[in-house]
Amino acid sequence: MRNRHVLLTGGSGGLGQGVTPLLLAQGALITLPYINQTEVDQLRQLLAPAELARIRFVEADLSHEGQVQQLVDSMSHLDVLVHLVGGFSMGSTTEYGLDQWHANLQINLTTTFLLCKHSLRRMQSHGYGRIVTVGSGAAQSPPAQMAAYSAAKAGVVAFTQAIAAETKGTNITANTVLPSVIDTAANREALGQAQADQWVTPQSLGQVICFLASEAARDIRGAAVPVFGNV
């Protein structure tokens, strides 16, 4: 992906700290929106000055369409969207609040819609694009206590596959990855560490994401790739 212009959401989060260095290693030029300055500071500590020089950090609320459109239009060029932003919550259906439901859909599904909508518009203007979203294994096999999350991620998968159908016959592709539990600090804190060695690492998932975002994956469209580790 040398000199490809990549819009990377969630690039300073737990998964992003594994994906961002991989994209940089492949020569990408990254625009990275953020809302959490602490996460950005942590990412800066992981990267060399030469790598940081290829990242443009932009503060943006990705649930606000106006800010997403402004973000996308501010890029000189857009070749690749890697959308990592998402959130996880559990709760029985009878006790899950409507506000929790809306928040779950917003962070997982609505942001996916907004980023893909405006990125696809730019990609279609020059006839090239790679879109990679993050679903979940829960989208395929929804477990108890995760109805809202599973529904949101199933929506991400269906939405991404619909984009792949819309862009058939072009040099624009859309694919999604389906991780099991990702081995991040937040998940270790929330779920404990007893089985953490069985989870998929951000670096391992990042390798799959980078492949789908590359020219080498030009013949893959509408895929939902399971990346389960040993879970």
C-alpha positions as CSV (number, residue, x, y, z in Angstrom):
1,M,0.0,0.0,0.0
2,R,2.9,2.3,-0.6
3,N,1.6,5.9,-0.8
4,R,-2.0,4.8,-0.6
5,H,-4.1,7.3,1.3
6,V,-5.8,5.4,4.1
7,L,-8.6,6.7,6.4
8,L,-8.1,4.7,9.6
9,T,-10.8,5.0,12.2
10,G,-10.0,3.7,15.7
11,G,-6.4,3.7,14.9
12,S,-5.3,4.8,18.3
13,G,-7.5,2.3,20.2
14,G,-6.6,-1.2,21.4
15,L,-7.0,-2.8,18.0
16,G,-5.7,0.2,16.2
17,Q,-2.4,0.1,18.1
18,G,-1.8,-3.3,16.3
19,V,-3.1,-2.2,12.9
20,T,-1.6,1.2,12.6
21,P,2.1,0.1,12.6
22,L,1.3,-2.6,10.0
23,L,-0.3,-0.1,7.6
24,L,2.7,2.2,8.1
25,A,5.1,-0.7,7.5
26,Q,3.4,-1.2,4.1
27,G,3.9,2.5,3.2
28,A,0.5,3.9,3.8
29,L,-0.3,7.6,4.4
30,I,-2.8,7.7,7.2
31,T,-5.5,10.1,8.2
32,L,-6.5,9.1,11.7
33,P,-9.6,10.7,13.4
34,Y,-9.8,10.6,17.2
35,I,-11.7,11.8,20.2
36,N,-9.5,10.4,23.0
37,Q,-6.2,12.4,23.3
38,T,-4.8,9.9,25.8
39,E,-5.0,7.1,23.3
40,V,-3.3,9.3,20.7
41,D,-0.5,10.0,23.1
42,Q,-0.1,6.3,23.8
43,L,0.1,5.6,20.0
44,R,2.7,8.3,19.6
45,Q,4.9,6.5,22.1
46,L,4.8,3.3,20.0
47,L,5.9,4.9,16.7
48,A,9.1,6.4,15.4
49,P,9.2,10.0,14.3
50,A,9.4,9.0,10.6
51,E,6.2,6.9,11.1
52,L,4.4,9.7,12.8
53,A,5.2,12.0,9.9
54,R,3.0,9.8,7.8
55,I,-0.1,10.2,10.1
56,R,-2.5,13.2,10.1
57,F,-4.5,13.3,13.3
58,V,-7.9,14.9,13.1
59,E,-10.3,15.3,16.0
60,A,-13.7,14.2,14.9
61,D,-17.0,12.8,16.2
62,L,-17.7,9.9,13.8
63,S,-21.4,9.7,14.9
64,H,-22.0,13.2,13.4
65,E,-22.5,13.2,9.7
66,G,-21.3,16.7,9.1
67,Q,-18.0,16.0,10.8
68,V,-17.6,12.7,8.9
69,Q,-18.2,14.5,5.6
70,Q,-15.8,17.2,6.5
71,L,-13.2,14.7,7.5
72,V,-13.4,12.7,4.3
73,D,-13.5,15.9,2.1
74,S,-10.4,17.2,3.9
75,M,-8.3,14.4,2.5
76,S,-6.3,15.2,-0.7
77,H,-7.1,11.6,-1.9
78,L,-8.8,8.5,-0.4
79,D,-7.9,5.0,-1.5
80,V,-8.7,2.9,1.6
81,L,-11.1,3.0,4.5
82,V,-10.3,0.8,7.4
83,H,-13.1,1.3,10.0
84,L,-12.1,-0.1,13.4
85,V,-14.3,2.0,15.6
86,G,-16.8,-0.1,17.6
87,G,-18.0,-0.8,21.1
88,F,-19.0,-3.8,23.1
89,S,-21.6,-4.2,25.8
90,M,-23.5,-7.1,27.4
91,G,-26.9,-7.5,29.1
92,S,-30.0,-9.6,29.0
93,T,-32.6,-8.5,26.5
94,T,-35.2,-7.8,29.2
95,E,-32.9,-5.6,31.2
96,Y,-31.2,-3.8,28.3
97,G,-32.2,-0.2,28.2
98,L,-33.3,1.6,25.0
99,D,-30.6,4.2,25.5
100,Q,-28.0,1.3,25.6
101,W,-29.6,-0.1,22.4
102,H,-29.3,3.2,20.6
103,A,-25.7,3.7,21.8
104,N,-24.7,0.2,20.6
105,L,-26.2,0.7,17.2
106,Q,-24.6,4.2,16.9
107,I,-21.0,3.2,17.7
108,N,-21.1,0.0,15.7
109,L,-23.5,0.4,12.8
110,T,-24.2,4.1,12.3
111,T,-20.6,5.0,12.2
112,T,-20.0,2.3,9.7
113,F,-22.8,3.7,7.5
114,L,-21.5,7.3,7.7
115,L,-17.8,6.4,7.1
116,C,-18.6,4.1,4.2
117,K,-21.2,6.5,2.6
118,H,-18.8,9.4,2.4
119,S,-15.6,7.3,1.7
120,L,-17.4,5.5,-1.1
121,R,-18.4,8.8,-2.7
122,R,-14.7,9.8,-2.9
123,M,-13.6,6.4,-4.1
124,Q,-16.2,6.3,-6.9
125,S,-14.9,9.7,-8.1
126,H,-11.6,8.2,-9.1
127,G,-12.5,4.6,-9.6
128,Y,-10.5,2.9,-6.9
129,G,-11.1,1.9,-3.3
130,R,-10.8,-0.7,-0.6
131,I,-13.2,-0.8,2.3
132,V,-12.6,-3.0,5.4
133,T,-15.0,-3.1,8.3
134,V,-15.0,-5.0,11.6
135,G,-17.9,-7.3,12.3
136,S,-17.8,-10.0,15.0
137,G,-18.0,-13.8,15.4
138,A,-21.1,-12.9,17.4
139,A,-22.8,-11.8,14.1
140,Q,-22.7,-15.4,13.0
141,S,-23.3,-17.2,16.3
142,P,-25.0,-14.8,18.7
143,P,-24.4,-15.7,22.3
144,A,-26.7,-15.1,25.3
145,Q,-26.4,-11.6,26.9
146,M,-25.2,-10.1,23.7
147,A,-28.3,-9.6,21.6
148,A,-27.8,-5.9,20.9
149,Y,-24.1,-6.2,20.1
150,S,-24.8,-9.3,17.9
151,A,-27.5,-7.5,16.0
152,A,-25.4,-4.4,15.4
153,K,-22.4,-6.4,14.1
154,A,-24.7,-8.5,11.9
155,G,-25.8,-5.2,10.5
156,V,-22.2,-4.3,9.8
157,V,-21.7,-7.5,7.9
158,A,-24.9,-7.2,5.8
159,F,-24.2,-3.5,5.1
160,T,-20.6,-4.2,3.9
161,Q,-21.8,-7.0,1.7
162,A,-24.5,-4.7,0.2
163,I,-21.7,-2.2,-0.7
164,A,-19.7,-5.0,-2.3
165,A,-22.8,-5.8,-4.5
166,E,-23.2,-2.1,-5.4
167,T,-19.6,-1.8,-6.4
168,K,-19.4,-5.1,-8.4
169,G,-17.7,-4.6,-11.7
170,T,-15.5,-1.7,-10.4
171,N,-12.1,-1.6,-8.8
172,I,-13.7,-0.9,-5.4
173,T,-14.1,-3.7,-2.9
174,A,-15.7,-4.0,0.5
175,N,-15.0,-6.8,3.0
176,T,-15.4,-7.4,6.7
177,V,-13.5,-9.4,9.3
178,L,-15.2,-11.4,12.1
179,P,-12.9,-11.6,15.1
180,S,-13.6,-13.5,18.3
181,V,-12.4,-11.8,21.4
182,I,-9.6,-9.5,20.6
183,D,-6.7,-9.5,23.1
184,T,-6.7,-5.8,24.2
185,A,-6.2,-4.3,27.6
186,A,-9.9,-3.3,27.8
187,N,-11.0,-6.9,27.1
188,R,-8.6,-8.3,29.7
189,E,-10.0,-5.9,32.2
190,A,-13.6,-6.6,31.3
191,L,-13.4,-10.4,30.8
192,G,-10.4,-11.5,32.8
193,Q,-7.2,-13.0,31.6
194,A,-7.8,-16.7,32.1
195,Q,-8.3,-17.4,28.4
196,A,-6.5,-14.4,26.9
197,D,-3.9,-16.6,25.3
198,Q,-6.7,-18.1,23.2
199,W,-7.9,-14.8,21.8
200,V,-6.9,-13.2,18.5
201,T,-4.2,-10.6,18.9
202,P,-4.5,-7.1,17.3
203,Q,-1.4,-7.8,15.2
204,S,-2.8,-11.1,13.8
205,L,-6.2,-9.5,13.0
206,G,-4.3,-6.5,11.6
207,Q,-2.5,-8.7,9.1
208,V,-5.8,-9.9,7.7
209,I,-7.2,-6.4,7.6
210,C,-4.1,-5.1,5.8
211,F,-4.4,-7.8,3.2
212,L,-8.0,-7.0,2.5
213,A,-7.1,-3.3,2.2
214,S,-4.3,-4.0,-0.4
215,E,-4.2,-4.3,-4.1
216,A,-3.5,-8.1,-3.7
217,A,-7.2,-8.5,-2.5
218,R,-8.7,-7.0,-5.6
219,D,-10.7,-10.2,-6.4
220,I,-12.2,-10.5,-2.9
221,R,-15.5,-8.7,-2.4
222,G,-18.3,-9.2,0.1
223,A,-16.2,-11.6,2.2
224,A,-16.8,-12.1,6.0
225,V,-13.5,-13.5,7.1
226,P,-13.5,-15.3,10.5
227,V,-10.4,-14.6,12.6
228,F,-11.1,-16.5,15.8
229,G,-7.7,-17.4,17.2
230,N,-8.2,-20.5,19.3
231,V,-11.6,-19.6,20.7
